[in-house]
Amino acid sequence: MARSFHFVPLLLLLLSSASALAASGHGSGNATATATLRPGRELLKQKRIRALLSKLNKPSVKTIESPDGDFIDCVPSHLQPAFDHPKLRGQKPLDPPERPKNYNSTVAGGSRAGALVLQAWHATGEACPEGTVALRRTTEKDLLRASSLGRYGRKPPRRITRHDSTGSGHEHAVGYVNSEKYYGARASVNVWSPRIGEPSEFSLSQIWVLSGSFKNDLNTIEAGWQVSPELYGDSNPRFFTYWTTDAYQETGCYNHNCRGFVQTTNKIAIGAAITPESVYNGRQFDITLMIWKV
């Protein structure tokens, strides 16, 4: 089933800040194994990489090179990865839903000093044409950093998913509300670029909307910023989305790394770096996120 920001389950959790340790498959043993791959296995791996890149990167009408090294592809809306889904294939996106009343239509976030928060690629002064969506291009280096091609862009499976601050190697700071019906949620989160000690570590701040129990029926829609060297290859805070329908077991992924999330904007690229960042004892910058039911 396709997912977007427009569907709201009944339980809202706001992560005001978070950091976590992800499982890592990297090490000297892996490096040795990679170095000694037989030609046949190496060819098979390269074939799988090319196939996955072809699946993730769609034909574009324009490409913008960002100052941080990213490539932003302007892809016709109906060709984005979500429309590879059997239930969406051959269809075209509907018009974006009407926003709730009193919604601030500013594209990017804001700051407590009134400055606009943008993405790094906006510094070029270029924009994607109407009728397209801005997609960060996935590279071969992105895939090679992943612990496995099969789970690229996905969180490790979890035996137990919790919303408190214990267990699973995660460290959380969480504020949440529940026991009511909710039709929308909005949050402003401070943008930072925390130091990451190991490539397999990541840190994020997000709004987390979910339904179901914390077992295999957990459904979530997540959006915010994250610093993840393994996923993106640097320590820049980047805008991200995530969804799952089975507690992170087999469904869902970051951004556009699997079929499901339908993007409607040509002004924001999911996975692209956010700028500027907050400064300790200095200016503070936020992004505002909203998820609502239509």
GIGIKA-V699334 format. One record per backbone hydrogen bond with DSSP energy under -1.0 kcal/mol. NH is the residue of the N-H (numbers start at 1). CO is the residue of the C=O. Records with the same first field share a line. If there is no record, write none. Layout:
# GIGIKA-V699334
NH: CO, CO
This chain:
# GIGIKA-V699334
3: 260
11: 210
12: 177
13: 208
14: 175
15: 206
17: 173
18: 204
19: 171
20: 202
22: 200
31: 27
32: 28
33: 29
34: 30
35: 31
36: 32
37: 34
42: 38
43: 39
44: 40
45: 41
46: 42
47: 43
48: 44
49: 45
50: 46
51: 47
52: 48
53: 49
54: 50
55: 51
56: 52
57: 53
61: 74
64: 72
66: 70
69: 66
72: 64
73: 135
74: 62
75: 133
77: 131
79: 76
80: 77
83: 80
84: 81
85: 82
88: 85
89: 85
91: 88
103: 100
112: 284
114: 111
118: 275
120: 273
122: 119
123: 120
124: 121
125: 122
132: 129
133: 75
134: 265
135: 73
137: 71
143: 139
144: 140
145: 141
152: 149
154: 151
170: 167
171: 19
173: 17
175: 14
177: 12
185: 291
187: 289
189: 287
191: 285
201: 198
202: 20
203: 227
204: 18
205: 225
206: 15
207: 223
208: 13
209: 221
210: 11
211: 219
218: 215
219: 211
220: 244
221: 209
222: 242
223: 207
224: 240
225: 205
226: 238
227: 203
230: 199
232: 228
233: 229
238: 226
239: 272
240: 224
242: 222
244: 220
247: 218
254: 153
255: 241
257: 254
262: 3
271: 239
272: 269
274: 237
275: 118
278: 191
279: 283
282: 279
286: 110
287: 189
289: 187
291: 185
292: 5
293: 183
